[in-house]
Amino acid sequence: MSDKQFADTGPLFSSEDLVAYLDGELPADQQALLEQQLSYDPAMRRELQSLESVWDMLDVLPRTEVDERFTTTTIEMVSHKVDESLTTAFEELPTKRRRTWLMLLGASLLMAVFGYAFGRWLWSDPNDELLRDLPVLQRMDSYRKIETLPALKTLAESGVFDEKTNESPKE
């Protein structure tokens, strides 16, 4: 790669990558590429040097020592938060269960109603046909006595077969 190529593409690495490089956490292939870019890019070298100087200043700062009480209070706070979370979860559990059961019951009832309605629509009641033919069935004995078609036509014209009358013909 040439100096011109790095200048045209701009920085290939972010500040986070430079910090990872300083920590020794950058993968070997990226580390080699970064070192190659550093050899050609003075702006990146300056940024790396400034990060390195800040990094070195952190070592100069005094270390604070924490006592046993700090550890204990931190653990107690975490424990308290966990207890609160568990308490809240256990308090909400019966409500969630009840809601789930109610939803299942509602869905089951809805499916039963739709199933019943679909069954009624799909399979008609055999008694419906009998009820529709009831006037004919009530007069069946009279109809058997008629032997010829012209006589049947005469009865039809006289209104005997009209559905308005529910009485059977008088003999």
C-alpha positions in Angstrom: 0.0 0.0 0.0 1.2 3.4 -0.8 1.1 6.7 1.2 -1.4 8.0 -1.3 -3.8 5.1 -0.7 -4.0 5.9 3.1 -4.4 9.6 2.4 -7.3 9.0 0.0 -9.3 6.6 2.1 -9.0 8.5 5.4 -8.5 6.8 8.7 -9.3 3.1 8.6 -9.3 2.8 12.3 -11.4 4.5 15.0 -10.2 5.8 18.4 -11.6 2.6 19.9 -9.3 0.6 17.7 -6.4 2.7 18.8 -7.3 2.1 22.4 -7.6 -1.7 21.7 -4.2 -1.5 20.1 -2.7 0.1 23.2 -4.3 -2.6 25.3 -3.0 -5.3 23.1 -6.5 -6.5 22.3 -6.5 -5.9 18.6 -6.3 -9.1 16.4 -2.9 -9.7 14.7 -4.2 -9.0 11.2 -5.8 -5.7 12.2 -2.7 -4.8 14.3 -0.4 -5.3 11.3 -2.7 -3.2 9.1 -2.9 -0.4 11.8 0.9 -0.4 12.2 1.2 -0.1 8.4 -1.2 2.8 8.4 0.6 4.5 11.3 3.8 4.4 9.3 2.1 6.4 6.5 -0.4 8.6 8.4 1.1 11.4 10.7 -2.4 12.4 11.9 -3.1 8.9 13.2 0.4 8.8 14.8 -0.4 12.0 16.7 -3.7 10.7 17.8 -2.1 7.5 19.0 0.6 9.4 20.9 -2.0 11.6 22.6 -4.0 8.5 23.6 -0.8 6.9 24.9 0.1 10.0 27.0 -3.4 10.0 28.5 -3.0 6.3 29.1 0.3 6.9 30.9 -1.2 9.6 33.0 -3.7 7.1 34.3 -0.9 5.2 35.8 0.3 8.3 37.7 -3.1 8.8 39.5 -3.2 7.5 43.0 -4.9 4.3 43.5 -7.8 4.3 45.9 -8.2 1.4 48.3 -11.6 0.3 49.2 -12.4 -1.2 52.5 -14.5 -4.2 53.4 -17.5 -2.0 54.1 -17.6 -0.8 50.5 -17.7 -4.4 49.2 -20.4 -5.3 51.8 -22.6 -2.4 51.0 -22.3 -3.0 47.2 -23.2 -6.7 47.6 -26.1 -5.7 49.9 -27.4 -3.2 47.3 -27.3 -5.8 44.6 -28.9 -8.4 46.9 -31.7 -5.9 47.7 -32.3 -5.2 44.0 -32.5 -8.9 43.3 -35.0 -9.4 46.2 -37.1 -6.6 44.8 -37.1 -8.0 41.3 -38.0 -11.5 42.6 -40.8 -10.1 44.8 -42.3 -8.2 41.9 -42.0 -11.2 39.7 -43.7 -13.5 42.2 -46.5 -10.9 42.9 -47.2 -10.7 39.1 -47.1 -14.4 38.6 -50.7 -15.2 39.8 -52.1 -12.3 37.7 -50.2 -13.6 34.6 -51.5 -17.2 35.2 -55.0 -16.0 35.7 -54.9 -13.9 32.5 -53.5 -16.9 30.6 -56.2 -19.2 31.9 -58.9 -16.7 31.1 -57.5 -16.2 27.6 -57.4 -20.0 27.1 -61.0 -20.3 28.4 -62.2 -17.5 26.2 -60.5 -19.0 23.2 -62.0 -22.4 23.9 -65.5 -21.0 24.3 -65.2 -19.0 21.1 -64.0 -22.1 19.2 -66.9 -24.1 20.7 -69.4 -21.5 19.5 -67.9 -21.3 16.1 -67.7 -25.1 15.9 -71.4 -25.4 16.8 -72.5 -22.8 14.3 -70.4 -24.3 11.6 -71.8 -27.8 12.3 -75.4 -26.4 12.2 -74.7 -24.8 8.9 -72.9 -27.8 7.4 -75.3 -30.5 8.6 -78.9 -29.6 8.4 -81.4 -31.1 10.9 -83.2 -34.0 9.3 -86.4 -32.9 11.2 -86.4 -29.7 9.2 -87.3 -31.6 6.0 -90.1 -33.4 7.8 -91.4 -30.1 9.2 -91.4 -28.7 5.7 -93.3 -31.7 4.3 -95.7 -31.9 7.3 -98.8 -30.6 5.4 -98.3 -33.3 2.7 -97.7 -36.0 5.3 -100.8 -35.0 7.2 -102.9 -35.5 4.1 -101.1 -38.6 2.8 -104.1 -41.0 3.3 -106.3 -38.7 1.2 -103.7 -38.5 -1.5 -103.4 -42.2 -1.7 -107.1 -42.5 -2.5 -106.7 -40.4 -5.7 -106.0 -42.7 -8.5 -105.7 -40.5 -11.6 -103.6 -37.5 -12.4 -106.6 -35.3 -13.7 -108.3 -35.7 -10.3 -105.1 -34.6 -8.6 -104.9 -31.5 -10.9 -108.5 -30.7 -10.0 -107.8 -30.8 -6.3 -104.7 -28.6 -6.9 -106.8 -26.0 -8.7 -109.4 -26.0 -6.0 -106.7 -24.9 -3.4 -106.6 -28.0 -1.3 -102.8 -28.0 -1.5 -102.4 -24.4 -0.5 -100.2 -24.1 2.6 -102.5 -21.5 4.1 -104.8 -24.1 5.4 -103.4 -26.5 8.0 -106.5 -28.6 8.3 -106.7 -31.9 6.6 -109.5 -32.3 4.0 -112.8 -33.6 5.2 -113.9 -36.9 4.0 
